[in-house]
Amino acid sequence: MALSRGLRFCQRVFSWIPVLIITSVVLWSYYAYVFELCLFTITNTFEKVAYLLVFHVCFVMFSWTYWKSIFTPPASPCKKFQLSYSDKERYELEERPDAQKQILAEIAKKLPIFSRAQSGAIRFCDRCQVLKPDRCHHCSVCETCVLKMDHHCPWVNNCVGFSNYKFFLLFLSYSMVYCVFIAATVFQYFLKFWGGDLNNGPAKFHVLFLMFVALMFFVSLMFLFSYHCWLVSKNRSTLEAFSAPVFVGGPDRNGFNVGMHRNLEQVFGENRRLWLLPIFTGQGNGHYFPLKSLNESHNPLLANDEMWEESDEGSDEGSIDGDPSVTIEMEH
């Protein structure tokens, strides 16, 4: 027990190393740009002030989104998806796998769960003891089930999912803007130092290295950002892109794709003025998602927009938004 705790502690300590690397590079870039380039190299006052103003706007937005990506805790399933004491006891006492699947299927009738395991059974997490909502997965690093889990990112030491996916996308975008601005404004001084038009000194090393680092990070971020833009347009997570979600009718990669406009609104919200700000504006609560299925007629709720608007406390059991005329039914 003590050994496992020690290993877990070491794992948590080492997991912060990528974050420290990124933070160190960013702090160095701040010093190199503000002091070595703007204050010690650039002589034109107007150019110096303009560069510093725009740079600090980019730096603040980049740092803000990075901080939100790191410290926004992953959202976990609510109590509705946890087994009650009697259901848990009945499930654990039952030794037959088929009977256990039937018990979970009966419990899931009260919940809007449409995705299945590869075997066709209701998805259940033995570690967290919860029925998994659609698009929810267990993260072995965070040791919890994460709503709409995309992936665990070592560079932010956090799970990217429902609670912080927008922050992660903004972090990638503002990182690219940060790199592009640095590369564009440093380029002329990079050529001057490279050609020997400026005196050799500490600033030369910082400016030359700043150019290479900005371009290197921009190229890598561009591919990652483009990939996630494609995922958002298709309403898929990274996990769903590699393994299609399974429904009653079988696997369907486009099961959650409700059109590009509505896909964007799920992540960024309806108010476009808030899209570029690192504040949560996504729709729903991460437990319910509208579905688009090839066999919508087989399930009356697959295209129901109201399902995922249900609050955790404000609806009657087995109904949506307290409306008894719309009941939650599951196919088994």
C-alpha positions in Angstrom: 0.0 0.0 0.0 2.8 2.4 0.9 4.6 1.5 -2.2 1.6 2.2 -4.4 1.0 5.5 -2.7 4.7 6.4 -3.3 4.5 5.5 -7.0 1.2 7.5 -7.3 2.9 10.5 -5.7 5.9 10.3 -8.0 3.6 9.9 -11.0 1.7 13.1 -10.0 5.0 15.0 -9.5 6.4 13.9 -12.9 3.1 14.7 -14.6 3.8 18.4 -14.0 7.1 18.3 -15.9 5.5 19.1 -19.4 3.6 22.0 -17.8 6.9 23.3 -16.3 8.6 23.0 -19.6 5.9 25.0 -21.4 5.8 27.6 -18.6 9.6 28.0 -18.7 9.7 28.5 -22.5 6.9 31.0 -22.3 8.6 33.0 -19.5 11.8 33.0 -21.4 10.0 34.2 -24.6 8.5 37.0 -22.5 12.0 38.1 -21.3 13.6 37.7 -24.8 10.9 39.7 -26.5 10.2 42.4 -24.0 13.7 43.1 -22.7 16.2 41.8 -25.3 14.2 42.8 -28.4 11.9 45.7 -27.5 13.9 47.5 -24.8 17.5 46.8 -25.7 17.4 46.3 -29.5 14.5 48.4 -31.1 15.3 52.1 -31.2 12.1 53.4 -32.8 9.9 54.5 -29.9 6.6 54.1 -31.8 7.5 50.7 -33.0 8.6 49.7 -29.5 5.4 50.8 -27.8 3.2 49.2 -30.5 5.0 45.9 -30.3 4.8 45.9 -26.5 1.0 46.6 -26.4 0.1 44.0 -28.9 2.5 41.5 -27.4 1.0 41.8 -24.0 -2.6 41.3 -25.3 -1.5 38.1 -27.0 0.5 37.0 -23.9 -2.4 37.6 -21.5 -4.9 35.8 -23.7 -2.5 32.9 -24.2 -1.7 32.6 -20.5 -5.4 32.9 -19.5 -6.5 30.1 -21.8 -3.6 27.9 -20.7 -4.4 28.5 -17.1 -8.0 27.6 -17.7 -7.1 24.4 -19.5 -4.9 23.3 -16.6 -7.0 24.2 -13.6 -10.5 23.6 -14.8 -11.4 20.2 -13.2 -12.9 17.5 -15.4 -16.6 17.2 -15.1 -17.8 13.9 -13.8 -21.2 12.1 -14.0 -23.8 13.4 -11.5 -25.5 11.3 -8.8 -28.3 10.3 -11.2 -25.9 7.9 -12.9 -24.6 6.3 -9.7 -26.1 3.1 -8.5 -28.3 3.2 -5.5 -27.4 1.1 -2.5 -29.9 -1.5 -3.3 -29.0 -1.6 -7.0 -25.3 -1.8 -6.1 -25.9 -4.7 -3.7 -28.0 -6.5 -6.2 -25.4 -6.0 -8.9 -22.5 -7.2 -6.8 -24.3 -10.3 -5.4 -25.2 -11.4 -8.9 -22.4 -13.6 -10.3 -23.9 -14.3 -13.8 -22.6 -11.8 -16.4 -25.8 -11.9 -18.4 -27.9 -11.2 -15.3 -25.6 -8.3 -14.4 -26.1 -6.8 -17.8 -29.9 -7.1 -17.4 -29.7 -5.3 -14.0 -27.8 -2.4 -15.6 -30.2 -2.3 -18.5 -33.1 -2.0 -16.1 -31.5 0.9 -14.3 -30.6 2.6 -17.6 -34.3 2.8 -18.6 -34.5 5.8 -16.2 -31.6 7.6 -17.9 -31.0 9.0 -21.4 -28.2 6.6 -22.2 -28.0 5.6 -25.9 -24.4 4.5 -26.4 -23.3 0.9 -25.7 -20.2 -1.1 -25.1 -18.8 -3.1 -28.0 -20.7 -6.1 -26.6 -23.9 -4.2 -26.7 -24.2 -3.9 -23.0 -24.8 -0.7 -21.0 -21.5 1.0 -20.3 -20.6 0.7 -16.6 -17.4 1.9 -14.8 -16.4 -0.6 -12.1 -14.0 1.9 -10.5 -16.3 4.8 -10.2 -19.4 2.7 -9.8 -21.5 4.7 -12.3 -23.4 4.1 -15.5 -21.5 6.0 -18.1 -23.4 8.8 -19.8 -23.0 9.1 -23.6 -19.4 10.2 -24.6 -18.2 9.7 -21.0 -15.0 7.7 -20.4 -12.8 6.8 -17.5 -9.4 8.4 -17.3 -6.8 6.3 -15.6 -4.6 9.3 -15.0 -7.2 11.5 -13.4 -8.8 8.4 -11.8 -12.3 9.5 -12.6 -15.0 9.3 -15.3 -14.9 12.4 -17.5 -17.9 13.8 -19.3 -17.4 14.0 -23.1 -13.8 13.0 -22.7 -11.6 14.0 -25.6 -8.1 12.9 -24.3 -5.7 13.4 -21.4 -3.3 16.1 -22.4 0.2 15.9 -20.7 1.0 19.5 -21.7 -1.9 20.8 -19.5 -1.7 17.8 -17.1 -5.5 17.6 -17.3 -8.3 15.7 -19.1 -9.7 17.7 -22.0 -13.5 17.1 -21.9 -16.8 18.8 -21.6 -15.8 21.3 -18.9 -12.6 22.7 -20.6 -12.7 21.7 -24.3 -13.4 25.3 -25.4 -10.5 26.5 -23.2 -8.2 24.0 -24.8 -9.2 25.1 -28.3 -8.7 28.7 -27.4 -5.4 27.8 -25.9 -4.3 26.3 -29.2 -5.6 29.3 -31.2 -4.0 31.9 -29.0 -0.8 30.0 -28.9 -0.7 30.2 -32.7 -1.4 33.9 -32.7 1.3 34.4 -30.1 3.8 32.5 -32.2 2.8 34.2 -35.4 3.1 37.7 -33.9 6.5 37.0 -32.4 7.8 35.5 -35.7 6.4 38.4 -37.8 7.9 41.1 -35.6 11.2 39.4 -34.9 11.9 38.5 -38.6 13.5 41.8 -39.6 15.8 41.8 -36.6 16.5 38.1 -37.1 17.9 39.0 -40.6 19.9 41.9 -39.2 21.5 39.8 -36.5 22.1 36.9 -38.9 23.7 39.2 -41.5 25.8 41.0 -38.9 24.1 44.4 -39.3 23.6 44.6 -35.5 26.3 44.2 -32.9 26.8 40.8 -31.3 25.6 40.6 -27.8 23.1 38.7 -25.6 20.2 40.0 -27.6 21.5 38.2 -30.7 21.2 34.7 -29.2 17.7 35.5 -27.8 16.3 37.0 -31.0 17.7 34.2 -33.2 16.5 31.4 -30.9 13.1 33.2 -30.4 12.5 33.0 -34.2 13.2 29.3 -34.4 11.1 28.4 -31.4 8.2 30.5 -32.6 8.2 28.8 -36.0 8.7 25.3 -34.5 5.8 25.7 -32.1 3.6 27.3 -34.7 4.0 24.4 -37.2 3.2 21.7 -34.5 0.2 23.7 -33.1 -1.2 24.3 -36.6 -1.6 20.6 -37.3 -3.1 20.0 -33.8 -5.5 22.9 -34.1 -6.6 21.9 -37.6 -7.3 18.4 -36.4 -9.5 19.6 -33.5 -11.3 22.1 -35.8 -12.2 19.1 -38.0 -13.3 17.2 -34.9 -15.6 20.1 -33.8 -17.1 20.4 -37.2 -18.0 16.6 -37.1 -18.9 16.7 -33.4 -16.4 14.0 -32.5 -13.9 13.6 -29.7 -10.5 12.2 -30.3 -11.6 9.0 -28.7 -14.6 8.8 -31.0 -12.5 9.5 -34.1 -10.4 6.4 -33.3 -13.3 4.2 -32.1 -16.8 5.0 -33.3 -19.5 5.2 -30.6 -21.7 2.2 -30.5 -25.5 2.5 -30.4 -28.4 0.0 -30.4 -28.1 -0.2 -34.2 -24.3 -0.6 -34.2 -21.2 1.8 -34.5 -21.9 5.2 -36.0 -19.1 7.8 -36.3 -21.7 10.5 -37.1 -24.0 9.6 -34.2 -23.6 13.0 -32.5 -23.2 15.0 -35.7 -26.1 17.5 -35.8 -24.7 19.9 -38.4 -21.7 22.2 -38.4 -23.6 25.2 -37.0 -25.1 23.3 -34.1 -21.9 21.4 -33.5 -20.1 24.7 -33.0 -22.8 26.0 -30.7 -22.4 22.9 -28.5 -18.8 23.9 -27.7 -18.9 27.7 -27.9 -22.6 28.6 -27.2 -25.0 30.7 -29.2 -23.6 34.1 -28.3 -20.8 34.6 -30.8 -19.4 37.6 -29.0 -18.2 35.3 -26.2 -16.7 32.7 -28.5 -13.1 34.1 -28.2 -13.3 34.7 -24.4 -12.0 31.9 -22.1 -15.3 31.6 -20.2 -17.6 28.6 -20.3 -20.4 29.1 -22.8 -21.0 25.5 -24.0 -24.5 24.1 -24.1 -26.0 21.5 -21.8 -24.5 19.8 -18.8 -22.4 17.1 -20.4 -24.8 14.3 -19.6 -27.2 14.5 -22.6 -26.4 15.2 -26.3 -28.8 15.4 -29.3 -28.3 12.4 -31.6 -28.4 12.1 -35.3 -28.9 8.5 -36.3 -29.5 6.7 -39.6 -32.5 5.0 -37.9 -34.1 7.9 -36.0 -37.5 6.4 -36.4 -36.4 3.5 -34.1 -35.9 5.8 -31.2 -38.3 8.8 -30.5 -35.6 10.8 -28.7 -32.6 10.6 -31.1 -33.4 14.1 -32.6 -34.8 15.7 -29.4 -33.1 19.0 -28.7 -34.7 19.3 -25.2 -33.1 16.2 -23.8 -29.7 17.6 -23.0 -31.1 20.8 -21.6 -32.4 18.9 -18.6 -31.0 20.1 -15.3 -29.8 17.6 -12.7 -32.4 18.6 -10.2 -35.3 20.2 -12.1 -36.9 17.2 -13.9 -39.1 14.3 -12.9 -37.5 10.9 -13.0 -38.0 9.4 -16.4 -39.2 12.6 -18.0 -37.6 15.6 -19.8 -37.9 19.0 -18.2 -40.7 17.7 -16.0 -42.9 17.0 -19.0 -44.6 13.7 -18.4 -45.6 13.5 -22.1 -42.0 13.0 -23.1 -40.7 9.8 -21.4 -37.3 8.3 -21.6 -37.4 4.9 -23.2 -34.5 2.7 -24.0 -34.1 -0.1 -26.5 -32.5 -3.3 -25.4 
